[in-house]
Amino acid sequence: MPAKVHPGTRAYGGRWYHRCGMTRSLHPRTQVRLLLAASLALVTLAACKPGGEGTGRGTAGGGSVAAGQLAASVAVTEPVVGGGVVTVTVREGDAPVRGASVEVQGDMTHAGMVPVIAAAAEVEPGVYRAGPFGFSMAGDWIVTAEVETPDGRETTAEAFVTVAR
């Protein structure tokens, strides 16, 4: 006579909950609650990702945002610890904007780090540069440029950068 297999074991092979080691199915209300909890977790995770195009966030070291016809873009070259050059281009339509006040701020993507802040100087019409920027740590950074034109209009631009050691 073959050995008897207990319904609570994986060898039983009956319903899914028997194969998982359960002796009975979950109550329908519990099943709904688990499904809702899993759906909420997925929605929360999807909401945590960075925005795509059109949100003003660039990738691979460059990004731009337009406010009316005033537009700014950020590019980071040589992103290494202690260095890096941040170039901000400010334009109104096709014309460069001269005499703007440009402040650049670098924030790590995780909490608890002190931001790096620098003023960018105009190196040619419409082009402002802050460098060496002085990234304090290797990792992922968000570089934000805040621009104010001589007539008081403002715009911002962001770029996501990975800083190497």
Residue, then its C-alpha position, 0 to 999 in steps of 0.5 A: m500500500p502506498a504511503k498516504v500524502h497529507p493534503g498540506t504538503r507540496a507532494y499533494g498536488g491538488r489546488w494551488y493553495h495546497r501546493c503552497g502549504m496551505t490547508r484552505s483557500l484565502h477568504p475572498r475578502t482577503q484575496v481582494r485586499l491582497l490584490l489591492a495592496a499589490s496594485l497600490a505598490l505597483v502604482t507607487l513604484a511607477a510614480c517614483k521614476p523620473g519624468g520623460e521628455g517634456t518634463g524639463r529633465g534631461t539625461a546624459g548630462g543635458g536638459s532644458v526648459a522653456a518659459g515662453q520664448l526664454a529657454a535655458s539648457v544645461a550641459v555637464t562635461e568632465p563630471v568627476v569628483g572635485g571637478g566638472v564644468v557646468t555650461v548653461t546656455v540661455r536664449e530667447g528664440d534664436a538670440p543669446v541672452r546677455g547679462a543674466s544671473v545664473e546660479v547652478q546647484g548640484d544635488m545628489t539623488h539621495a537625501g542627506m547630502v549637502p548641495v554644491i552651489a556655484a555662480a556661473a559667469e558669462v564666457e560669451p554671449g548667452v553662454y555661462r560657465a561654472g567650473p570647476f564645479g566641485f562635485s563632492m561625491a561619486g554617484d547620481w546628481i541632479v544639476t539645476a540652473e536658475v536663470e534670471t534675465p536683466d529684465g526680471r524674467e526667470t527660467t530653470a533647467e535641469a540635467f541628470v549626471t553620473v559623477a565618476r571617481 
